Amino acid sequence: MLFRKKFKNVFFHYKIENYNKNCVLLLHGLGGTSYSFRRYFEILEKKNISFFASDHPFHGYTEERDFKTYVNTIFEFIKKNGCKEIKIVSHSFGSYVTELFYTKFKGSVKSIMLITPFIEAKKQTKGLGLLLYERKEFFRYAGKILSIFPEKFKYPDYARIGRKPYFAYWVNDMTHADRKGYFEIQYFVADRKIENSEFLNVSEIHLGIYDIITYCDMTKRLLKNYDVKNIFLHKGDHLFPLKEFNTFKENFIRFVER
């Protein structure tokens, strides 16, 4: 049975198998929620694997705003429920949370899967994306303007988002996160650079070859600079693990069962 709970201002979807001391932690991307992984929940439930998926700060039902406190709360909640070893599956901006989590709780992390990760934003994008990151004040202005409009709904089925132009996604579909907070995070992402590269070298990393957010070719070169070996390429864009679920799920199953 799937549970939903807020623990110390952090909202979780989760399930506990008492006989299994290992678990999977699912970390969503920027603009998503824990519910992004709902089809992955079904797989884990059928395989009787414990899992936790949390809404990031400024997203979904989480009220916590500090990311360091956020990862501490995740770890506390996982340990409170009896899990000893943690496998992390992280999408996009979730790589930042993964880095924070791994840096502090390395001894409890068994393995990591990063999917279309943000590593160093300015070296992973080009064109309009790079232009915006070079002029990051745009994000604060956009957040202030868009935050005056009413939210359509706070908890849509993000996993079924269609193939829309990304600017339309930002303006129209970015309603499952606090809009002003979303753009504040984009402001932070503009200068984002990993500080602990060790977690990249212990991860398996999956990239979408049609990704126009963190371009596959640029991300692959960047990862090579960090001497990362475990890189896998897939047909699909930045959201391929959510939209092309049926073609990606075998990779996910192999990872969680290993």
Beta strands, then each sheet from edge to edge (+ up, - down):
strand 1: 3-7
strand 2: 10-15
strand 3: 22-27
strand 4: 50-54
strand 5: 85-91
strand 6: 109-115
strand 7: 203-208
strand 8: 231-234
sheet 1: 1+ 2- 4+ 3+ 5+ 6+ 7+ 8+
end
